[in-house]
């Protein structure tokens, strides 16, 4: 490497263009690539839009549930105050607790169903795009 104390580049006589020319790199069809990216973007956009709509639906439903619960609570307070005896007040409170519990369970199931439906729809749409994408890749490979 050192001839007469001077550094000699070991790659000075090496022809990189000759070696690079021996590699056969695949060509990329830019139009296909752009179309695939467009389809992926469209799928993600529609999934995000659906997710936002689903969250709006869930938030609206939760608001309705809270509003109904507050109306029931207000109505119950009036009924308890109007009751003549302690026994009537206790019975009304027990009925209210049972009704509130049943309502909470029903509302929880409804919200869980809304969440599940939204997630299932998203997974179905995403799975369809992935299946379509794999077919596109197979077709592109088959053309080569």
N, C-alpha and C positions, 0 to 999 in steps of 0.2 A: 504494500500500500504506500509506503513511503519510499520513493526512489530519490536518492540523493537528498534525503531530508525533506522533500516536498510531498504534500498529500496528493494522491491520485484517486479520482473518483472511480469506484469500482463499476458504476453504471454508465460511465461515459461512452462506452462502446456498445451498449445494449440498446436494441431497437424496440421500443415499447409499441410503436404502431404496428409492427409485424405481429407481436403477441396479441394485441387487442383485436387485430383483424381476424384472428383465428376463432375468436368467440362469436357465436351466432346468437345475438340478443333478439328476443322476440319484439316484433313491432307492436305498437299500441295504437289501436283504433280510437282516436280522440273522440269522434262522434259517439261511439258506443259508450265510452267512459263518461262523457258529459250526460248522455241520456240516462245512464244508470244512476249517476249522482242526482239528476233531476227527479227521477222516480223515488229515490231514497228520501230526498228532501221533501217531496210532496207527501210521502207516507208519514214522515215525522211531523210535518205541519198539520196534517189531518188528525193524527193521534193527539198532538198537543191541544188542538182546538176541541176535540172530543173530551179530553181530560178537563179542560177549563169549563166546558158546558156541564160536565158531570159534577164538578165541584160546585158550580152555581146551583144546580138542582139540589144537591145535598145541603148546601147552606140555606137555601130557601125552605127546604123541608124541616131542617132543624129550627129555623126561625118560627115556622108554623107550630112546631111541637112545643117550643117554649111559650109562645103566645097562648096556646090552648091550655098549657099547664098553669100559667098565671091566671087565666080566666077561671079555671076550675078551683084554684086556690082561693081566689077572691070570693067566688060563689060559696065555697065551703065555709070560709070565715063568716059570711053573712048567715049561713044556715046554723052554724054552731052558736053564734050570738043570739039567734032567734029561738033556739031550743029552750024549753021551759025548765027542764030538770037536768041534773048532773048526769043521770043515766042516759038521757037523750043526747046530750053533748058527747058523752063517751062513745055511744053507738055511732053517731055521725062521724066522729074522728076515726073510729076503726074502719068504717065503710070508706072514708076518704083515703086512708092509708092503703087499703086493699085495692081500691080503684087506681090510685097513683102507682102502686107497684105493678099492676097489670098493664097500665099504660106505658110505664118505663120499659117493661120487657117487650111489649109490642113495638114501641118506637125503636128500641135497640135492634130488634130483628129487621125492621124496615130499613134502617140506615145501613146495617150490615149487608142486606140484599142490594142496596144501591151501590155500595162500594164494590161488592163482588161483581155486579153486572158491569160496572165501568172497567174494572180490571180485566174481566174476561173478554170484553169487546176489544180492549187495547191489545191483549195478547193474541187474539185471533187475527186482528189486522196486521200486527207485526209478523206473526208467523206466516201469513199469506205472502207478505213482501219478501221474507227470507226465502221461502220456497220458490217464489218467482225469480229471485236473484240467483239462486243456485241453478235454476234452469237456464238463465241467461249466461252464466259462466260456463255451464256445460256446452251450450250451443256455440259460444265463442271459442272454446277449446276444440270442439269438433270441426270448426271451419279451418283450423290451422293445418 
